[in-house]
Amino acid sequence: PLVKDTVQIAEKFRAAVMSVFNRCCAGRDEAARYLRSDADRHASPTFSGKDKDGHILASNAHAYFLPMPDRTDPRYVRKVIVYARVGFEPLEVAALRKTQVEERRGNNKLLWCSRLIGLDDNPSRDLHLRGPSSTWISFTPFIAHRHAKRRGSMRDIPENTDDPRGSFLALAAREICQTRGLPPLLDATPVTAAKNQLQFYEFRRARRKPGNDAYTRTTGYLRLTFEMPITGPLCLGYNNHFGMGLFAATDK
């Protein structure tokens, strides 16, 4: 699959994992706590981001589904990393082990299979995702968590009038980092796409979900410098649980 379809790949993989999880729970007494009160099925809060009543979880601890580009040809997705700060329960691990995603492209059939690579505090084998580092640079487009206020006393006044889009992106990143309790940002600078990196507007950034307005939100690439080193994965902004707003650690 193409990297530009990152969000759609993440959605498809998440849907497959949740479907397998429901089947893994069938007939198990220990699965009673996963039974949704608003539907006749089992759902993991870690995978779905919702509690048993279907309400969206206030914390940001549920799973991230992060499609990763191939190292040889970064136009294509090589793997999907599933990461959650809270870890995974036994039934969730069982679902991850059994997940397969089938996709048809014309007359060709693609089959994605999952492979467990670790259940510890090492979220991936990719050092550029794990850190630690004080400086992080956009790996996928960062999408602002809110729209710019253009009127009224609370309007957003660009710090750099020559680049109002970049100024608002930097402001949005600062707001999110403060809300997350991350170390203070010393700098948030808009950057252009690196070599072999797609332009931010080439990504299909919206989910297949009513009301998902990713295309109307300010988007771009950033370099973030924190007061002290932090560990990743670092995912910020709108649709960040589906691969957008992923940052990579850098020494530059």
Disulfide bonds with the S-S distance in Angstrom:
none
